[in-house]
Amino acid sequence: MRRLMLIGLGLAVMSGVTLSLTGCIVVAPRPYGARVWVPAYYAPSGIYVSGHWRS
């Protein structure tokens, strides 16, 4: 039972981390423009927006 709870807790933590980092773009402040990768996502109207570079 303890092992099952530990596995469940591990899965919950891993899925929480995955969901919290999905679509997260982190760029350190720089004096010049930086190009970042924007992952693909579904827009609110259901339109699929493919991944692209944004400067």
VOMI-755125 format. One record per residue (C-alpha): residue in one letter; x, y negated, z. Coordinates in pm, whole numbers, plus 50000, padded with zeros to 5 digits. Last residue first. Layout:
BEGIN
aXYZ
...
END
This chain:
BEGIN
s511974623946826
r509464652046802
w510294686246657
h507364708646574
g505304737946697
s502054744746514
v498784727546604
y495834751646597
i492464733946580
g489974744646848
s488514709746907
p490584706247226
a493824712147030
y495334747147040
y499054748247106
a502434752646940
p505524741847134
v506914706347108
w510674708147054
v512544676847162
r514694652246968
a516354625847183
g516214588447127
y519124568647265
p520034554147608
r519184587647764
p516714598848030
a516794636948073
v514344655747857
v511784679947998
i509004693747781
c506454716047952
g504164733547707
t503904764147927
l506054758848236
s503244760448494
l501654790148322
t504874810248324
v505604801448686
g502114811848792
s502344844048590
m505634853048756
v504354844749105
a501154864749058
l503084894348917
g505454894149213
l502544892149459
g500854921549292
i504074941849300
l504524933949669
m500904943049744
l501334976449566
r504554983449757
r502814976250087
m500005000050000
END
